[in-house]
Amino acid sequence: QNDKALDDFMAAKTEIDAELGSLFFNDPVTKELFFFPTESDSSQIIRIPNTSGIAGHVFHTGRPEIIDDPYADPRFNRSVDVETGVVTRNILCVPLTSARGEIIGVAELINKRAGNFTESEKARFAQMVLIGALSLKGVHFPELRNETRAKLAHFVEPLKRSNET
């Protein structure tokens, strides 16, 4: 079932034509959102406070957001761009909700290839993420199973390679 969920996330990235996508999961013990860098051979986990950035805002409010100019938004956490080498031009971020209705993280699409994200894309992405999230089973933190981690890494193109193009 994890494969289906991850396939849904990959399809959303492709359908909405974004350069990158990220799945952030909340760690309730440390109160951090975490994700694996997109390089599948990396074992490093990037963590940010679950109150930080656009991801933290969406995690706490449960409201999807489109940010057309993240560097002009005071909520934007620039440290992730610094750490990954990506320059974020725009963001579409939606909550990741469990079958019980609790917000367990967020899903982001970054850098729409042409123009900015639209309200209809926000609604479509939120629906795709909801369907995919309901399929997630056995994804526990802080450690994800190796094959799930590898599939998460393939949800997004390697950050550094995408930044070079």
NORQUI-V626198 format. One record per residue. N is the residue number from 1. RES is the residue in one small letter. OMEGA is omega in degrees with one decimal (NA if undefined). D_CENTER is the distance of its C-alpha to the mean C-alpha in Angstrom with 1 decimal. Layout:
BEGIN
{{N,RES,OMEGA,D_CENTER} {N,RES,OMEGA,D_CENTER}}
END
This chain:
BEGIN
{{1,q,176.6,19.0} {2,n,179.2,15.8} {3,d,180.0,16.6} {4,k,179.6,16.7} {5,a,-178.6,13.4} {6,l,174.8,11.7} {7,d,177.8,14.0} {8,d,179.0,13.0} {9,f,179.0,9.3} {10,m,178.8,11.0} {11,a,179.3,13.6} {12,a,179.5,11.4} {13,k,-179.7,10.2} {14,t,-176.9,13.9} {15,e,-177.2,15.5} {16,i,173.4,13.9} {17,d,176.6,14.6} {18,a,177.9,11.7} {19,e,-173.6,12.1} {20,l,173.3,8.6} {21,g,-179.8,5.3} {22,s,170.7,2.6} {23,l,177.4,3.2} {24,f,175.3,5.1} {25,f,178.4,8.6} {26,n,171.7,11.5} {27,d,-174.9,14.6} {28,p,179.4,17.4} {29,v,-177.3,20.0} {30,t,-177.0,18.7} {31,k,178.8,16.8} {32,e,167.7,13.8} {33,l,-179.2,10.0} {34,f,171.0,9.5} {35,f,175.7,7.9} {36,f,173.2,10.2} {37,p,-172.8,10.9} {38,t,175.3,10.9} {39,e,-173.3,14.6} {40,s,179.9,15.6} {41,d,-179.1,18.7} {42,s,176.5,17.2} {43,s,-179.6,17.6} {44,q,175.3,16.2} {45,i,175.6,13.4} {46,i,-179.0,11.9} {47,r,173.4,12.4} {48,i,175.3,12.6} {49,p,-177.5,14.6} {50,n,174.3,13.0} {51,t,-171.1,15.1} {52,s,171.6,13.9} {53,g,177.0,12.2} {54,i,179.1,10.6} {55,a,178.8,8.0} {56,g,177.9,11.2} {57,h,179.9,13.1} {58,v,178.4,11.1} {59,f,-176.5,11.1} {60,h,-178.8,14.8} {61,t,-176.0,15.9} {62,g,-178.6,14.1} {63,r,176.1,14.4} {64,p,-178.5,12.0} {65,e,166.4,12.4} {66,i,179.1,13.1} {67,i,-177.1,13.9} {68,d,-179.2,16.3} {69,d,-173.8,17.4} {70,p,-177.1,15.1} {71,y,176.4,17.9} {72,a,-178.0,20.2} {73,d,-177.4,18.1} {74,p,178.9,19.3} {75,r,-174.3,16.2} {76,f,178.8,14.2} {77,n,-176.8,13.8} {78,r,-174.8,15.3} {79,s,179.2,15.4} {80,v,175.6,12.1} {81,d,179.7,13.5} {82,v,-176.9,16.8} {83,e,-175.7,15.6} {84,t,-177.4,13.8} {85,g,179.3,16.3} {86,v,169.5,14.0} {87,v,-177.6,15.3} {88,t,179.3,12.8} {89,r,176.3,14.9} {90,n,-173.1,13.0} {91,i,166.9,9.7} {92,l,-173.8,9.0} {93,c,180.0,7.1} {94,v,178.4,8.3} {95,p,175.0,9.3} {96,l,-170.6,9.0} {97,t,178.0,12.8} {98,s,177.3,15.2} {99,a,178.4,18.4} {100,r,176.7,20.3} {101,g,178.7,18.3} {102,e,178.6,16.8} {103,i,-176.8,13.4} {104,i,-179.4,11.9} {105,g,176.9,8.4} {106,v,173.5,5.7} {107,a,-179.2,3.4} {108,e,164.7,3.5} {109,l,-174.4,6.3} {110,i,174.0,8.4} {111,n,172.9,12.2} {112,k,-174.2,13.8} {113,r,179.9,16.6} {114,a,177.0,19.3} {115,g,-179.7,19.5} {116,n,175.9,17.1} {117,f,-178.5,14.9} {118,t,177.4,17.3} {119,e,179.3,17.8} {120,s,175.7,18.5} {121,e,176.9,15.2} {122,k,179.9,13.5} {123,a,-179.3,15.7} {124,r,179.1,15.2} {125,f,178.8,11.4} {126,a,179.7,11.9} {127,q,179.4,14.6} {128,m,179.2,13.0} {129,v,178.3,10.1} {130,l,179.8,13.1} {131,i,179.4,15.1} {132,g,-178.0,12.8} {133,a,179.1,12.1} {134,l,178.8,15.9} {135,s,-177.5,16.4} {136,l,175.5,14.6} {137,k,175.2,17.6} {138,g,175.0,18.4} {139,v,-176.8,15.0} {140,h,179.2,16.3} {141,f,4.9,15.5} {142,p,-179.7,16.2} {143,e,174.7,17.1} {144,l,176.0,15.4} {145,r,-175.0,18.0} {146,n,-177.9,18.4} {147,e,176.0,18.1} {148,t,177.9,14.9} {149,r,179.1,13.5} {150,a,178.3,15.0} {151,k,175.3,13.5} {152,l,179.5,9.9} {153,a,179.9,11.1} {154,h,174.8,12.5} {155,f,179.3,9.5} {156,v,174.6,9.2} {157,e,179.3,12.5} {158,p,-174.5,13.6} {159,l,-175.7,12.7} {160,k,178.9,16.3} {161,r,179.3,17.7} {162,s,-178.9,15.7} {163,n,-179.4,16.8} {164,e,-177.6,20.4} {165,t,NA,20.6}}
END
